[in-house]
């Protein structure tokens, strides 16, 4: 490959052509769409994506890989930490919503998901390779051990679908975990919730998973002198996303 994977960047390069073909088919890119690939690396997906969409914006932190990618005039290369990238500005320049794809660095995948959460209204869809355990948490249902803060905060804004599992041997070097590909499509009419308030509420609720909510969320509500019709005789993982959203809306409503 002519490039040694750098551990500090969490680099694991996808090499399995069957998996690459399956991911690109699931994305189904079309000419004229505003596609953004996070962490293109050696371009395993970049080439097949370009064959379908003709132009592509890529975000790459590794300067050596960024220099390699700039050789292709069809690519707009943003050499930066993805957490510093202004996706709203990219959408503004493109004049349309973005389709964001990529094999995300597993060591910062959750911060990336939350960074994009803030601009969900500027995104058409997202298709990512992630650690399988993270995908299971993203898509988890209430009452399961995987259901938590990440589940609530993402399901609030997205329809989440796990598309396929990917074994370690599909990468070079192989990661020590299984991977999965997930599709995230922003839901309409959800942006009116106060994101900061919801985030604080959900963080408090899941701060002590084994305790009933009256010990955590109940105390938080009492400190706010909030009167809310909400069953606190449950654990955080038993509460559906819709109930957390309803509580956040009630708390944001002026008395």
C-alpha positions as CSV (number, residue, x, y, z in Angstrom):
1,X,0.0,0.0,0.0
2,X,3.0,2.3,0.4
3,X,1.6,3.7,3.7
4,X,2.0,2.4,7.2
5,X,-1.2,2.7,9.2
6,X,-0.8,5.2,12.0
7,X,-2.2,4.1,15.3
8,X,-2.7,7.7,16.6
9,X,-5.2,8.3,13.8
10,X,-7.0,5.0,14.4
11,X,-6.2,3.8,10.9
12,X,-7.6,0.5,9.7
13,X,-7.8,0.4,5.9
14,X,-10.7,-1.4,4.3
15,X,-9.4,-3.9,1.7
16,X,-12.2,-6.5,1.1
17,X,-13.6,-5.7,-2.4
18,X,-16.9,-7.5,-1.7
19,X,-17.5,-5.4,1.4
20,X,-16.6,-2.2,-0.4
21,X,-19.0,-3.1,-3.3
22,X,-21.8,-3.8,-0.8
23,X,-21.2,-0.4,1.0
24,X,-21.1,1.6,-2.2
25,X,-24.2,-0.2,-3.5
26,X,-26.0,0.7,-0.2
27,X,-25.0,4.3,-0.5
28,X,-26.0,4.4,-4.2
29,X,-24.4,7.7,-5.0
30,X,-25.6,9.7,-8.0
31,X,-24.0,12.5,-10.1
32,X,-24.8,16.0,-8.8
33,X,-25.2,14.9,-5.1
34,X,-23.1,16.5,-2.5
35,X,-21.1,13.6,-1.1
36,X,-18.6,14.0,1.8
37,X,-16.3,11.1,2.8
38,X,-14.8,11.2,6.2
39,X,-11.4,9.4,6.5
40,X,-10.9,8.2,2.9
41,X,-7.5,6.8,3.8
42,X,-6.0,5.0,0.8
43,X,-9.2,5.6,-1.2
44,X,-10.7,2.1,-1.1
45,X,-14.2,3.5,-1.2
46,X,-13.3,6.8,-2.8
47,X,-12.6,5.4,-6.2
48,X,-15.9,3.4,-6.4
49,X,-17.8,6.4,-5.1
50,X,-16.3,8.7,-7.7
51,X,-17.2,6.2,-10.5
52,X,-20.8,6.9,-9.6
53,X,-20.9,10.5,-8.4
54,X,-18.1,12.1,-10.4
55,X,-17.1,14.6,-7.7
56,X,-16.4,14.1,-4.0
57,X,-15.4,16.1,-0.9
58,X,-13.0,14.2,1.4
59,X,-11.9,15.0,4.9
60,X,-8.5,13.6,5.8
61,X,-6.3,14.4,8.8
62,X,-3.2,12.5,7.7
63,X,-1.2,15.0,5.6
64,X,0.6,12.2,3.6
65,X,-2.7,10.7,2.6
66,X,-4.2,14.2,1.9
67,X,-1.3,14.9,-0.4
68,X,-2.0,11.6,-2.2
69,X,-5.7,12.4,-2.6
70,X,-5.0,15.8,-4.0
71,X,-3.6,14.2,-7.1
72,X,-7.2,13.5,-8.2
73,X,-8.8,16.7,-9.6
74,X,-12.3,15.3,-8.9
75,X,-11.7,15.5,-5.2
76,X,-12.0,18.5,-2.9
77,X,-9.6,17.6,-0.1
78,X,-10.2,19.1,3.4
79,X,-7.1,18.4,5.4
80,X,-8.4,18.8,9.0
81,X,-9.6,17.1,12.1
82,X,-13.2,16.2,11.2
83,X,-14.3,17.6,14.6
84,X,-13.3,21.0,13.5
85,X,-15.0,20.9,10.1
86,X,-18.0,23.1,9.4
87,X,-20.4,20.8,7.7
88,X,-23.1,23.5,7.5
89,X,-20.7,25.6,5.5
90,X,-20.0,22.7,3.1
91,X,-23.8,22.3,2.6
92,X,-24.1,26.0,2.0
93,X,-21.4,25.9,-0.7
94,X,-23.0,22.9,-2.3
95,X,-26.4,24.4,-2.3
96,X,-28.0,21.2,-1.1
97,X,-28.1,18.7,1.8
98,X,-25.0,16.5,2.3
99,X,-24.7,12.8,2.0
100,X,-22.0,11.9,4.5
101,X,-20.1,8.6,4.4
102,X,-17.0,7.0,5.7
103,X,-15.1,4.4,7.7
104,X,-14.9,6.4,10.9
105,X,-11.9,6.2,13.2
106,X,-13.2,4.0,16.1
107,X,-11.4,6.0,18.8
108,X,-13.4,9.1,18.0
109,X,-16.5,7.8,16.4
110,X,-18.9,8.9,19.1
111,X,-17.6,12.5,19.1
112,X,-18.0,12.6,15.3
113,X,-21.6,11.4,15.6
114,X,-22.4,14.2,18.1
115,X,-20.6,16.8,15.9
116,X,-22.8,15.8,13.0
117,X,-25.9,15.7,15.2
118,X,-25.7,19.5,15.4
119,X,-26.1,19.8,11.6
120,X,-28.6,17.0,11.0
121,X,-30.9,19.5,9.2
122,X,-28.2,20.0,6.6
123,X,-27.7,16.3,6.0
124,X,-29.7,14.0,3.6
125,X,-28.3,10.8,5.0
126,X,-25.2,9.3,6.7
127,X,-23.7,5.8,6.0
128,X,-20.8,4.8,8.3
129,X,-18.6,1.9,9.2
130,X,-18.3,1.7,12.9
131,X,-17.4,-0.6,15.7
132,X,-20.3,-3.2,15.8
133,X,-20.8,-2.5,19.5
134,X,-21.4,1.2,18.8
135,X,-23.9,0.4,16.1
136,X,-25.8,-1.9,18.5
137,X,-26.0,0.9,21.0
138,X,-27.1,3.4,18.4
139,X,-30.0,1.2,17.3
140,X,-30.9,-0.3,20.7
141,X,-34.5,-0.5,21.9
142,X,-35.7,0.5,25.4
143,X,-35.2,-2.3,27.9
144,X,-32.1,-3.7,26.4
145,X,-28.6,-3.6,27.9
146,X,-27.3,-1.6,24.9
147,X,-29.9,1.2,25.2
148,X,-28.4,4.3,26.7
149,X,-27.6,8.0,26.2
150,X,-26.2,7.4,22.7
151,X,-29.4,5.5,21.7
152,X,-31.7,8.3,22.8
153,X,-29.6,11.2,21.5
154,X,-29.3,9.7,18.0
155,X,-32.8,8.1,17.7
156,X,-34.2,11.6,18.5
157,X,-32.9,12.9,15.2
158,X,-32.4,9.8,13.0
159,X,-33.9,6.7,11.7
160,X,-31.1,4.2,12.3
161,X,-30.6,1.0,10.3
162,X,-27.8,-1.5,10.6
163,X,-27.0,-2.7,7.1
164,X,-24.2,-5.3,7.3
165,X,-21.6,-6.8,9.7
166,X,-18.0,-6.6,8.7
167,X,-15.3,-9.0,10.1
168,X,-11.8,-7.8,11.2
169,X,-10.1,-9.6,8.3
170,X,-11.8,-7.1,5.9
171,X,-9.2,-4.5,7.1
172,X,-5.5,-4.0,7.0
173,X,-4.4,-4.0,9.8
174,X,-7.3,-5.9,11.2
175,X,-9.0,-4.2,14.2
176,X,-9.6,-6.2,17.4
177,X,-13.3,-5.8,17.1
178,X,-16.1,-6.6,14.7
179,X,-17.5,-3.7,12.6
180,X,-20.8,-2.9,11.1
181,X,-22.2,-0.5,8.5
182,X,-25.1,1.8,9.6
183,X,-27.4,4.1,7.7
184,X,-28.7,7.2,9.5
185,X,-31.5,9.3,7.9
186,X,-32.5,12.5,9.7
187,X,-36.2,12.5,10.8
188,X,-38.4,15.5,9.9
189,X,-39.9,17.8,12.4
190,X,-37.6,17.0,15.3
191,X,-35.3,20.0,15.5
192,X,-37.7,22.0,17.7
193,X,-36.4,20.1,20.8
194,X,-33.8,22.0,22.9
195,X,-30.7,19.9,22.2
196,X,-28.7,21.1,25.1
197,X,-31.6,20.6,27.5
198,X,-32.3,17.1,26.2
199,X,-28.6,16.2,26.4
200,X,-28.4,17.3,30.0
201,X,-31.6,15.5,30.9
202,X,-30.5,12.2,29.3
203,X,-27.0,12.4,30.7
204,X,-28.5,12.8,34.2
205,X,-30.9,10.0,33.7
206,X,-28.3,7.5,32.6
207,X,-25.6,8.6,35.1
208,X,-26.5,5.7,37.5
209,X,-28.2,3.1,35.3
210,X,-29.0,0.7,38.1
211,X,-30.9,3.2,40.2
212,X,-34.5,4.3,39.8
213,X,-34.9,7.7,38.1
214,X,-36.2,9.3,41.3
215,X,-32.6,9.1,42.6
216,X,-31.1,10.9,39.6
217,X,-33.5,12.6,37.3
218,X,-35.9,13.2,40.2
219,X,-33.3,15.2,42.1
220,X,-32.3,17.1,38.9
221,X,-36.0,18.0,38.3
222,X,-36.4,19.1,42.0
223,X,-33.4,21.4,41.7
224,X,-35.0,23.0,38.7
225,X,-38.2,23.3,40.7
226,X,-39.9,21.5,37.7
227,X,-43.3,19.9,38.0
228,X,-43.4,17.2,35.4
229,X,-45.9,14.3,34.9
230,X,-43.2,11.7,34.5
231,X,-42.9,8.2,36.0
232,X,-39.7,8.2,38.0
233,X,-40.2,4.7,39.4
234,X,-38.3,3.3,36.4
235,X,-34.7,2.9,35.4
236,X,-33.4,5.1,32.6
237,X,-33.2,2.2,30.1
238,X,-36.9,1.5,30.5
239,X,-38.0,5.0,29.1
240,X,-38.7,5.3,25.4
241,X,-37.1,8.1,23.4
242,X,-40.5,9.7,22.8
243,X,-41.0,10.2,26.6
244,X,-37.5,11.8,27.0
245,X,-38.4,14.2,24.2
246,X,-41.8,15.0,25.7
247,X,-40.2,15.8,29.0
248,X,-37.6,18.1,27.4
249,X,-40.4,19.9,25.6
250,X,-42.4,20.4,28.7
251,X,-39.4,21.7,30.6
252,X,-38.7,24.2,27.8
253,X,-42.2,25.5,27.9
254,X,-42.5,28.8,29.8
255,X,-44.6,28.4,33.0
